[in-house]
Amino acid sequence: MRMTRRGLTLALMLGLAMPLLPAAARAETFPDRPIRLVVPYPPGGSTDPVARLLAAEMQNRLGQPMIVENRSGAAGSIGTEAVARAAPDGYTLLLHTTAIATEPSLKTNLPYSLEKDLQPVTEAVRGSYLLVSNPKLPVRDIRGLIEYARAHPGALMYGSAGTGSSGHLIGAMFAQRAGIEVTHVPYRGGGPSITALLANEIQYVFDTVQTSRPLVLEGQLRGLAVTGSERSPLLPDVPTAEESGLKDFDVGYWLGIFAPAGTPAPVVQKLSAAFREVLGQANVRERLAAMGLTPVGSTPEAFAETVKQDMESWRDVIRRANIRLD
């Protein structure tokens, strides 16, 4: 059968357009089966309740189950790699923390590239750290802690859940911004570091508000400052670091959703919009507030910028503190 020049041109145009059609078509019908939300940490951790809350509400929003899958190991790398290598179709997602933005500066052998293998979908929630001290330390706020540290260089010790953990990194940033000399003591988890703090083996810890709040209310620990831009509603009497005189220390953590790189843009936008709608619901906001968290719900573009900025700022802290994990 002969094809006219006009017919051949039309066929070529349609052929070029074909790759564009499936993505839009898939977004129209997406999702048509269950979605996996991978949490790269064990069940029962601080990330897990957020994942399960969002998954339940997303099922109502999208009409398909969203199944939380805990794939822990290698400090989060196993679950993260699984998502990075998954089919880029929107049916496998990752809920990760700010730690994903610090790992590239801490490790040289990551089995994935945050920038090349993962696509930001939305920053889901944000929280503040709480600086807590042993009551035997004669300070009552962050300014007093800085003055004490300057008067006793090298005498103060702070603990964390381990080398390269969020508590370690924010402690290093605090020492750099405050211009103090202190000693970091890594423990095998956040629980042991708090136990050591209660025993006065170390003098302070940067913890999450929700975890240390009961001990502060009971008087077993002293809340010196929260690191966010606003006071925590869970501890309204504890000032922010900036209120206490430490400028440029608005430091928090986030939990965000990622998809495999190459996921069609219409699918990413649809997922992001659905998460934003869920995070705007009154019942979700109320439950997150009880966890000491603030819903965000950003666009993929805004979240990508947040990730980029955090990678750069933490890279500088890590370099100055000479922190390495391998």
C-alpha positions in Angstrom: 0.0 0.0 0.0 1.4 3.4 -1.0 1.5 6.1 1.6 1.3 9.7 0.4 3.8 12.3 1.7 1.0 13.9 3.7 0.0 10.6 5.2 3.6 9.8 6.1 4.1 13.2 7.8 0.9 12.6 9.8 2.1 9.1 10.8 5.4 10.5 12.0 3.7 13.2 14.0 1.5 10.7 15.7 4.5 8.4 16.4 6.3 11.3 18.1 3.3 12.1 20.2 2.8 8.5 21.3 5.2 8.6 24.2 3.3 11.6 25.6 0.0 9.9 25.6 0.5 7.0 28.0 1.7 9.3 30.9 -1.4 11.5 30.6 -3.7 8.5 30.2 -2.1 6.7 33.2 -2.7 9.8 35.3 -6.4 9.8 34.3 -6.9 6.3 35.7 -4.2 6.3 38.4 -4.4 4.6 40.7 -6.1 1.3 39.7 -4.4 -0.9 42.2 -2.8 -0.6 45.8 0.1 1.7 46.4 3.0 0.7 48.6 4.4 3.4 51.0 7.8 2.2 52.1 9.1 3.3 55.5 12.9 2.5 55.8 12.7 2.1 59.5 11.3 -0.6 61.9 7.7 -0.5 63.0 7.0 1.5 66.1 9.4 4.3 65.4 8.5 8.0 65.3 8.1 7.8 61.5 5.6 4.9 61.5 2.5 6.7 63.0 2.8 9.4 60.4 3.0 6.9 57.6 0.0 4.9 58.8 -2.1 8.1 59.4 -1.4 9.4 55.9 -1.9 6.0 54.3 -5.3 5.5 55.8 -6.5 8.9 54.7 -4.9 8.6 51.2 -6.9 5.4 50.7 -10.1 7.4 51.2 -8.8 10.1 48.9 -7.6 7.9 46.0 -10.0 5.0 46.3 -7.2 2.4 46.5 -5.4 0.9 49.5 -2.1 2.5 50.5 -0.1 -0.2 52.3 2.7 0.8 54.7 5.7 -1.5 54.3 8.5 -1.3 56.8 11.8 -2.2 55.1 14.5 -1.3 57.7 18.2 -1.9 57.7 21.5 -0.1 57.0 20.2 3.0 58.7 17.4 3.4 56.1 19.4 2.6 53.0 17.8 -0.8 52.3 14.2 0.6 52.1 15.4 3.7 50.2 17.2 1.7 47.6 14.2 -0.5 47.1 12.1 2.5 46.2 14.9 4.0 44.0 15.0 0.8 42.0 11.2 0.3 41.8 9.2 0.8 38.7 8.6 4.6 38.2 4.8 4.3 38.0 3.6 5.9 41.2 2.7 2.6 42.9 5.8 2.5 45.1 6.5 5.5 47.4 9.0 6.4 50.1 8.4 8.2 53.4 11.8 9.5 54.6 13.1 12.0 57.1 15.7 14.9 56.8 18.3 12.1 57.2 18.1 11.4 53.5 19.5 14.9 52.8 22.5 14.4 55.2 23.5 10.9 54.1 25.2 11.9 50.9 27.7 14.0 52.9 28.2 11.2 55.5 28.6 8.2 53.3 30.5 7.6 50.1 29.0 4.2 49.2 25.3 4.8 49.2 23.6 2.4 46.8 21.4 5.1 45.4 21.6 8.8 44.4 19.1 11.1 46.1 19.4 13.6 43.2 19.3 11.0 40.3 17.1 8.1 41.6 14.3 9.8 43.6 11.7 12.3 42.8 10.3 14.6 45.6 6.5 14.5 45.9 5.7 16.6 48.9 7.1 17.7 52.3 4.5 16.1 54.5 5.2 17.4 58.0 7.8 19.4 60.0 8.9 19.2 63.6 11.3 21.0 66.0 14.0 19.6 68.2 14.0 20.1 71.9 17.2 20.9 73.8 17.0 19.1 77.1 19.5 19.1 80.0 20.0 17.2 83.2 18.6 19.4 86.1 21.9 19.1 87.9 23.5 21.3 85.3 23.2 24.9 86.6 21.6 26.4 83.6 18.0 27.2 82.8 18.0 28.3 79.2 20.2 28.0 76.0 22.0 31.3 76.8 23.0 29.9 80.2 24.2 26.7 78.5 26.4 28.7 76.1 27.8 30.8 78.9 28.6 27.7 81.0 30.2 26.0 78.0 32.4 29.0 77.3 33.5 29.2 80.9 34.3 25.4 81.0 35.6 24.6 77.5 35.5 20.9 76.7 33.7 20.0 80.0 30.2 19.5 78.6 29.1 16.3 76.9 26.1 15.8 74.7 24.6 12.6 73.6 22.9 11.3 70.5 21.4 8.1 68.9 24.8 7.6 67.2 27.4 9.1 64.9 25.7 10.9 62.1 22.3 10.9 63.7 20.1 13.9 63.7 21.0 14.6 67.4 24.7 14.5 66.6 24.4 16.8 63.6 22.2 19.4 65.3 24.5 19.3 68.3 27.5 20.0 66.0 25.6 22.8 64.3 24.7 24.3 67.7 28.4 24.2 68.8 29.5 25.9 65.6 26.9 28.6 65.8 27.4 29.2 69.5 31.2 29.1 69.3 31.6 26.5 72.1 33.8 23.5 72.6 31.9 20.4 73.7 32.2 16.6 73.4 29.8 14.4 71.5 29.0 10.9 73.0 27.3 8.5 70.5 24.9 5.8 71.9 23.2 2.9 70.2 19.8 4.7 69.9 17.9 7.6 71.3 16.7 5.7 74.3 20.1 4.9 75.7 21.2 8.5 75.2 18.2 9.7 77.3 19.0 7.1 80.0 22.5 8.5 80.1 21.2 12.0 80.4 18.9 11.1 83.3 22.0 9.5 85.0 24.0 12.7 84.4 26.6 10.8 82.4 26.1 13.5 79.8 24.7 17.0 80.2 22.3 17.6 77.3 20.6 16.1 74.3 18.7 17.4 71.2 15.6 15.2 71.1 12.2 15.4 69.6 9.6 17.4 71.5 7.2 14.5 71.8 9.7 12.0 73.2 11.2 14.2 75.9 8.0 16.1 76.8 6.9 13.7 79.6 10.3 13.8 81.3 10.3 17.6 81.1 6.8 17.8 82.6 7.8 15.4 85.4 10.9 17.5 86.2 13.3 14.7 85.4 14.8 16.8 82.5 14.9 20.5 81.9 13.7 21.9 78.6 16.0 24.7 77.6 14.8 25.6 74.1 13.0 24.4 71.0 14.8 24.8 67.7 11.9 25.9 65.5 10.7 29.4 64.6 7.8 29.0 67.0 7.2 27.5 70.5 5.8 24.0 70.6 2.1 23.8 71.6 3.2 20.7 73.6 5.6 22.7 75.7 4.4 26.4 75.4 6.6 27.5 78.3 9.8 26.5 76.6 11.2 29.4 74.5 12.7 29.1 71.0 16.5 29.3 70.6 16.1 32.6 69.0 14.0 34.0 71.8 16.8 32.9 74.1 19.4 34.9 72.2 20.9 32.3 69.7 20.3 33.9 66.3 20.0 31.9 63.0 19.1 28.7 64.7 15.7 27.9 63.2 16.4 24.2 62.7 13.8 21.5 62.3 13.2 18.2 60.7 10.8 17.0 58.1 9.1 13.9 56.8 8.6 13.8 53.1 7.3 11.6 50.3 9.5 10.5 47.4 8.8 8.5 44.2 11.3 6.7 41.9 12.9 9.1 39.4 11.1 8.9 36.1 7.6 8.7 37.5 5.4 10.5 35.1 4.9 14.2 36.1 1.1 14.0 35.9 1.2 11.0 38.4 3.6 12.9 40.7 1.3 16.0 40.6 -1.8 13.9 41.3 -0.1 12.2 44.3 1.2 15.5 45.6 -2.2 17.1 45.4 -3.9 14.2 47.2 -1.3 14.4 50.0 -1.8 18.1 50.3 -5.6 17.6 50.6 -5.2 15.0 53.3 -2.7 17.2 55.2 -5.3 20.0 55.2 -8.0 17.9 56.9 -8.9 18.9 60.4 -8.7 15.4 61.9 -5.2 14.9 60.4 -3.9 18.2 61.6 -5.2 17.4 65.1 -3.5 14.1 65.3 -0.3 15.5 63.9 -0.3 18.3 66.5 -0.6 15.6 69.2 2.7 14.2 67.8 4.3 17.7 67.9 4.2 17.9 64.2 3.0 20.6 61.8 1.5 19.6 58.4 3.2 21.2 55.4 1.9 19.7 52.1 4.3 21.4 49.6 4.4 21.0 45.8 7.0 18.7 44.3 9.0 21.8 43.1 9.0 23.4 46.6 10.0 20.2 48.3 12.8 19.6 45.8 14.1 23.1 46.7 13.9 22.3 50.4 15.8 19.0 49.9 18.5 20.9 47.9 18.9 23.6 50.5 19.1 21.1 53.4 21.8 19.0 51.5 23.9 22.1 51.2 23.5 23.4 54.7 24.2 20.0 56.4 27.1 19.4 54.0 28.8 22.4 55.5 28.1 21.4 59.1 29.4 17.9 58.5 32.5 19.1 56.7 33.4 21.6 59.5 32.8 18.9 62.2 34.7 16.3 60.2 32.0 13.7 60.6 32.2 10.5 58.5 30.4 7.1 58.6 32.7 5.3 56.2 
